[in-house]
Amino acid sequence: MSTLICRIELSKDEKEGITILVSHKDQKLQHHIQLNKESITITSENGADKSTIIQKPDAIKLDVGGKSQLMMDKEKINIKCSTFNLNADEIEIKSEGDINIKGGGDIALSADLNLTAKAEIEANFEGNMTKVSGSMVNIEGDLVTLG
């Protein structure tokens, strides 16, 4: 005999709407879909872990255990997580405005071939101890000053 429980509830209450519930009593597993006037909410939980997707006409929120979240609306996408990995054959980042990258610790840039940094007006590199090294270092410019 199966311990799977399936329920569909229909309500005219604007906050309830249609509810679909599938649960497995022995495994503490529950899948819940709620469709109402404000949103569509999908929840999956097993007693120890829980994930939720909330979709509204103007926004989507994904939450996994309260630790990883993706929030998206018409203007922005916010990602919150412990570790963020992005793997692709090619990545292109463009912005009409400024781009700011800040790390609470070290930031490392590396390339298997060439690494190019270029600015149309001014490039500034600053640090308490700034080091430029290589098997061949070439410094070019109309005016080069040291010190």
C-alpha positions as CSV (number, residue, x, y, z in Angstrom):
1,M,0.0,0.0,0.0
2,S,1.4,3.4,-1.0
3,T,1.9,6.1,1.6
4,L,1.7,8.8,-1.1
5,I,-1.0,11.4,-0.4
6,C,-2.3,13.5,-3.3
7,R,-4.7,16.4,-2.8
8,I,-6.2,19.1,-5.0
9,E,-8.1,21.9,-3.3
10,L,-10.2,24.6,-5.0
11,S,-11.1,27.7,-3.1
12,K,-12.8,31.0,-4.1
13,D,-10.7,32.7,-1.4
14,E,-8.3,35.0,-3.2
15,K,-5.4,34.0,-0.9
16,E,-5.9,30.3,-1.4
17,G,-7.1,29.7,-5.0
18,I,-5.9,26.3,-6.2
19,T,-3.7,24.1,-4.1
20,I,-2.0,20.9,-5.3
21,L,-0.2,18.8,-2.6
22,V,1.7,15.6,-3.0
23,S,3.3,14.1,0.1
24,H,5.0,10.9,1.2
25,K,4.3,10.4,4.9
26,D,7.2,8.0,5.6
27,Q,9.9,10.1,3.9
28,K,8.6,13.5,5.2
29,L,8.5,14.6,1.5
30,Q,6.1,17.2,0.4
31,H,5.5,19.1,-2.9
32,H,3.1,22.0,-2.8
33,I,1.8,24.2,-5.6
34,Q,-0.3,27.2,-4.7
35,L,-2.0,29.3,-7.4
36,N,-3.8,32.4,-6.1
37,K,-4.7,36.0,-7.1
38,E,-1.2,37.3,-6.2
39,S,1.3,34.6,-7.2
40,I,2.2,31.0,-8.1
41,T,4.2,29.3,-5.3
42,I,6.0,26.0,-5.6
43,T,7.5,24.4,-2.5
44,S,9.5,21.2,-2.1
45,E,10.6,20.0,1.3
46,N,11.7,16.8,3.0
47,G,11.9,17.8,6.7
48,A,15.6,18.8,6.5
49,D,15.7,20.9,3.3
50,K,13.3,23.2,1.6
51,S,13.2,25.1,-1.7
52,T,10.6,27.6,-2.9
53,I,9.8,29.4,-6.2
54,I,7.5,32.4,-6.0
55,Q,6.3,33.9,-9.3
56,K,4.4,37.1,-9.7
57,P,3.6,39.0,-12.9
58,D,6.6,41.4,-12.3
59,A,9.1,39.2,-10.3
60,I,10.4,35.7,-9.6
61,K,12.1,34.6,-6.4
62,L,13.9,31.2,-5.9
63,D,15.0,30.3,-2.4
64,V,17.0,27.1,-1.5
65,G,17.2,26.6,2.3
66,G,17.3,30.3,3.0
67,K,21.0,30.3,2.0
68,S,20.9,30.5,-1.8
69,Q,18.5,33.0,-3.4
70,L,17.8,34.4,-6.9
71,M,15.5,37.4,-7.1
72,M,14.6,38.9,-10.4
73,D,12.3,41.7,-11.5
74,K,12.0,43.9,-14.6
75,E,15.1,46.0,-13.6
76,K,17.5,43.8,-11.8
77,I,18.7,40.3,-10.8
78,N,20.1,39.6,-7.3
79,I,22.0,36.5,-6.5
80,K,22.8,35.5,-2.9
81,C,24.8,32.3,-2.1
82,S,27.8,30.9,-0.4
83,T,29.7,29.9,-3.5
84,F,29.0,31.2,-7.1
85,N,30.4,29.2,-10.0
86,L,29.9,30.3,-13.7
87,N,31.2,28.0,-16.4
88,A,30.9,28.8,-20.1
89,D,32.8,28.5,-23.3
90,E,32.8,32.3,-23.6
91,I,31.7,35.1,-21.3
92,E,31.0,38.7,-22.3
93,I,30.1,41.4,-19.7
94,K,28.9,44.8,-20.9
95,S,27.5,47.8,-19.1
96,E,26.2,51.2,-20.2
97,G,27.5,52.5,-16.8
98,D,30.2,51.7,-14.3
99,I,31.3,48.1,-13.4
100,N,32.5,47.6,-9.8
101,I,34.1,44.4,-8.5
102,K,35.0,44.2,-4.8
103,G,36.3,41.2,-2.9
104,G,36.5,40.9,0.9
105,G,39.8,39.1,0.3
106,D,42.1,38.6,-2.6
107,I,41.0,39.0,-6.3
108,A,43.0,37.0,-8.8
109,L,42.9,37.4,-12.6
110,S,44.7,34.9,-14.7
111,A,44.7,33.8,-18.4
112,D,46.2,30.8,-20.1
113,L,47.3,33.0,-23.0
114,N,47.1,36.9,-22.8
115,L,45.7,39.3,-20.3
116,T,44.9,42.8,-21.5
117,A,43.6,45.8,-19.5
118,K,42.9,48.9,-21.5
119,A,41.3,52.3,-20.8
120,E,40.5,55.0,-23.3
121,I,41.4,57.9,-20.9
122,E,43.3,56.8,-17.8
123,A,44.3,53.5,-16.1
124,N,45.3,53.6,-12.4
125,F,46.9,50.7,-10.5
126,E,47.4,51.4,-6.8
127,G,48.5,49.4,-3.8
128,N,50.7,49.7,-0.7
129,M,53.2,47.5,-2.6
130,T,52.7,47.4,-6.4
131,K,54.8,44.9,-8.4
132,V,55.2,44.5,-12.1
133,S,57.2,41.5,-13.1
134,G,57.9,39.2,-16.1
135,S,60.7,37.7,-18.1
136,M,60.4,40.8,-20.3
137,V,58.9,44.1,-19.0
138,N,58.3,46.8,-21.6
139,I,57.1,50.2,-20.4
140,E,56.1,52.6,-23.2
141,G,54.8,56.2,-23.3
142,D,55.5,59.7,-24.4
143,L,56.5,60.5,-20.8
144,V,57.6,57.8,-18.4
145,T,58.4,58.9,-14.8
146,L,59.7,56.8,-12.0
147,G,59.5,57.6,-8.3
